[in-house]
Structure formats: structure tokens, C-alpha cells
Amino acid sequence: MSIPDELIEEVRQRADIVEIISEHTRLKRSGRTFRGPCPLHGGEGPNFSVDPGKGFYKCFVCGEGGSVFTFLQKHLGMSFPEAVRDVAARVGIEIPDPRERRDDAPDPNAPFHEVNAFAADWFRRQLREDAGRGAREYLQRRGIGEAAVERFGLGWAPEAWNALGDAARKHGITNEMLLALGLAKEPQKGGREPYDTFRGRLIFPIEDVGGRVVAFGGRVIGAVEEHVPKYLNSPESPVYHKGRMLYGLGWSRGAIRRAESALVVEGYMDYVSLAAHGVENVVAPLGTALTAEQADLIARYAPQAILLYDSDTAGLKATFRSGDELLRAGVEVLVATLPEGEDPDSLVRARGAAALQHYLKDAVDVLERKIQILERRDYFGSLKGTRQAIDALLPTVRAASDEVVRGLYVARIAERTGIPRETLEHEVAEAAGRDTRPTGAADRRQRSTGRRAEDFAQRAPKAETRPERILLLLLLRDESLLERAAMDLSPEHFTVPEFRTIFEELLHLQRDPEGRWLEAFPRELIPLVEDLRGDPEAESLNPAEEFYLESLRSILLRAYDARLEELKRESAIAPPEQAIQLLREQLEIQRKIAEQNLTGRRKSGSLRPSSS
């Protein structure tokens, strides 16, 4: 049975040729194309070009070229129908063929995807029932029409305590599955069924780029008590890692590539509202600050990002944190400033998409936006203020992975402050030596510059990095701990860029255990990995379970302590209303520390297993 031409073309258009070929060679953006070594003839120079706009690749040495299907045929020996079906499966298009031989090995995550699909369908149906009338009226007031509701699979979680749980159990879904996916929570007192996580909320299904629902976000639509969060998000699960995904990327990646620019907004509603009004090249983080992985995803699709966050204190902090991550990923970062009291959603509802374009055209570079804010607050009016302004600007300078951009930033600061350029360059170098990047921020430039293991060992601050090192010693020795570590930690918990990268690669190896695994690591890190594998200390880490738990506690506690210190500093200068909110967050962190039994490990620096 042949595959219809129109279906082949749909698969080709929806395919991410860069993502697929990146699985077989390292590609780096070069203007509108991506360049790297040719995986077909085994070249080493950047002679292999992939053009995502046209959907073609070309090697200028061996002469091979073609579509994503051609690549899979040439490189993996697939037939044309096999290549089309392989790509179709990636993008969520089903091509039925009764003669197709199916793999006997089941997908271990299939049950999770089935439960998420059931929940997404159930939420959608509730929106159409009488109980969802208020939510439908709310969406109409927000300018979200039926087409957008259908396109993004919006739903409604009723107020009832166990509505989803009861429906799921009747469908044969266990409480354990609901709990594992964060769709239900354990009751505070024993003897009762788990209760629904999402109640009385508008539901936004979160999909991967293949169109499978992996998680949910819920938004309240009416007045609630002050302690109730406006948004509630699914926790991490076997199929959902929020720091590695972007809301709406599966829908928007084509538009982002065509525009060569990604608009980054704060949340689901901003995304859906813009898309409903015809603004397609949008993505949103998933309830967290933009991570290194999310910045890399954006860099894969566009050379430029425009940040469209709120202009309040929290929004500005998120803007500049996200801006620095995007600069590290090699993206040009602009900041659009909306009128006071407006956000992207309210602006397009009131004045249409054309009004938004005006502010996008006036977007300024992220460093220039910082300078504007510092000028408005009169930081440059005194010696002390200028010193503080420079301290605020230099992290953005250092984040820029492009040497030319970094030079332009230094020149701009020198022009504004009158400080000699050489002095500023010395400050940048000093900051780099102190490694003052935010916790968990990976430096992508290290992949190309290289570093010997012994150089790293001399630089690493042992007291802070020892728990990370011990954990890697355990993971490299005992693969059974890797699955637990993937659930307990994210790469953002690692403060040392090299350790962070090794942990990321180990997570990938967990999914692909075949082949010469050591070669999967960046070339410059292989000596460090070999040193860790051969470290005799690993043999003394017995019992491994206790050393694993102790390292985990130390790493988690360090992250909490850092946030507490930051909150204390902010509280000292915050207005009374904001200080109350900051105090509430401090109390919540302290509750989590106690809940996870971390209090006994504070500042001990010890990795000895506990006697209890």
C-alpha cells in the first residue's frame, strides 16, 4: 500500500530536519543554515549544510544532498516508505499499513501517554458540559474563540474533589498512575482516595513536539483566596521534564523559523491569546525561569528572541535571567516594553495584533534595556551608583557567547559610563575567573575551547562541588542509580558546568545504552570522565545507597539555601506589600526543607552516611 503524496508532503513540512540530523552530527547555526561535519562521508570540517527553511541538506565535499527522507535512506539504509514512516512517527502523523511489522518491544512510557490522553480528552469534554459554562464565557471575554479552544485542546477541571479520579478509575486507570503523573494527590489523612490535583481551573494540555500530551497547566478564572496560586502545573514525571520543553513549540516552530525570531512570553494564556490573534511565532517557559535547555531549543529554531514579559519587578528579573541564558546559547536578545499595566494578552485583545507589532519593532537589545532602567533610577548620577550599575551590567556582557557582541557590549558601557574599555574588559575577565554565573548555568563556549581534567580539578571549589562529584562517581559505577537520579535531580541543580554536562549526557545514555558510550561526551570532557571512572575513591562509597542520599540532600539543600539568601536580600529593600510575599516564599522553602528532612545536613559539609 503506497503512501499518498499529500501525506508525504505533510510529513515533510512538519518534520524538523535540523533536529533529526542533529542526532547524527553536531550542527551549529550559521546565518539561516546549520553547519557541521558530514555524517555521510565522515568528514570533520563544517562542510555539511542543513537549510531548515527549504528542508534540504547538502555536503560540499561528497556532494550528497536531499530531503530529510533522503538523509535517513542514505545514512541509515532505510527504504523510502520506512523513512517516511519514521519521520511521521516523530511528528505525530499516523500512516496505517497492515503489512508493517511492528516492534515486539513495548514502549515503557506508553501507559503514561495513554493516561494523559484520557485526562486531556476528559478535561475537553468537561468544558463543553454545563459545568464548563463559566469557563467558556471566560474564554470568550478573553477573545479566545472556538477555533483556538479546539486547536490547543483547552479544557475545564470541575470543582468536584474526585471527578477526574472517579472517571479514571471507572476506565481502569489506577491511583498509582494518577499520582505518578501529578493528576492526583495523596490525602493528608489516611483512609481516603487520592484527590484531583486540578479543580476549578481552566486546563492547558502541554504537548511534546510530536503532539503527545505529557502534562497540564491549570489557571483559576475567578476570585480566589490569596494563598491559592493563579497557575498550577504538573510536576516532573517519567514523560515530562519541564526544564527541557517549551509550551507551544510543536505548534509554533515552523512560524518561528519563517520569522527567524521567537517571541518569548510568560505563560499559557499569553501564548494562546497571541496565537488566537494571528501571532504564531511564540513560545512560553513552563512555570519556571528559562533554562539552558530551553534557550538551546530556541537557538535551534531562530537566531533572535524577543522577550515579552511583564514590566514589574518580577517580570524584569525574569527578563534579564532569560536574556542571559539566551545569550549563552548564541541568540540575539531583544526586549519589548509594553505600556504600564499591559501584557501581551490584554494588548492584543484591546488593540489587535497590529498594535503588538509596533512594540516589537521598537524592541531594544537586552543590555540597552538594562541601561535604560539604570538611567531611569539615576544610577549613573554618582560614583557609588555607577559602580553598582557596572556590577549589574557585566553579567550580561559575560553571558554573550559571541565575541563580537561581547565587544560591542563593553564599548557601549564604556561610552555610557566613561570608564576605559580596558578597565571594563579586565572586570569581565575577573568575573569569569570567579565563575559568578547563576547556579546551574552551563557555559556553551567550553564545548569548543576544551579543558584538561587537571585544569578543572585545580579550579573546582571542593567544598561546594564535592556532593556533585560524589554523585557522578556513584552514577558512573552503578547504572541502577541513574533512573533514580533522573527523577530526583535536574541538570540545573549542578553548579559546575562540566559536572552538569556529564549528568546531562548520562541521562541521554540512559535512553540509548548501546554503542561506544564514552564517545557520546563532548571531546573536551572525556579526560574528566575517564578520571572519574578511574577514581579509586569510588570503591569506598559503600553502601552506595547512603552516599547517594547524602549527596542528594547536600545538593538540594544548597539550592534552597541560595534562594533563601536571595529572598533575605530582596526583603531588606522591598516595599511592605512585596516583603510579605517574599516572607511567604521563605516560609514555604523552610517547610520544604523540613518536609524533606534536610535540616540536619545544613552547612555540615559532611558526606558520611547518617547513623540513623
Disulfide bonds with the S-S distance in Angstrom:
none
